[in-house]
Amino acid sequence: MSASEPDNNGHRARLRRRLFEGGPDALLDHELVEYLLALAIPRRDTKPLAKALLTEFGGIAGLLTADAEAIARVPGMGETSAAALKTAHAAALRLLRAEVAERPVLANWQALLDYLRADMAHHAIERVRVLHLNTRNMLIRDELMHEGSIDEAPVYVREVIRRAIDLGSAAVILVHNHPTTPSMITFDHAQYRRIIN
């Protein structure tokens, strides 16, 4: 290694040590992204790229929830490095979803909001999801119903209700984003039975 080349391996080892010893808050956002990128781009200083990505997408939440193609279009990125970031996002969503699935939704409202924000709040287009609950208010299915444009997404009540009946849902929660904050509407089983019949 020449004197002008950065000591990426030493720097990454220090980041790793800080993460292991200090936990998730020990690294700054750009350091988390930098380390993820280092796994996909091992022989390159990824700090400038990490900072550029965070600036481009408005922070770590915007970056991880961004479309993979949009991430890959940033100079210096590619399919493999975009996949590393989307893998981190997928893992975070599964962790949050598992927390939601463990207890009745109404008794675990904050976990549900955290999951929905992580999945929907930073999308650039409107999305409509339906959360299907059983009689104990446990999540049995989480389905993306429709994606729309920047300011609208279609909701076809008949489709939502038919799907709920097919699944035997006792209740549903409809969720959509205004691309910054998810909002929710709930319907109980008796209401959508009346609508179908």
Buried (B, 14 or more C-beta within 10 A) or exposed (E): EEEEEEEBEEBBEEBEEBBEEEEEEBBEBBBBBBBBBBBBBEEBBBBEBBBBBBEBBEEBBBBBBBEBEBBBEBEEBEEEBBBBBBBBBEEBBEEBBEBBBEBBBEEBEEBBBBBBBBBBBBBEBBBBBBBBBBEEBBBBBBEEBBEBEEEEBEBEEEEBBEBBEEBEBBBBBBBBBEBEEBEBEBBEBEEBEEEEE
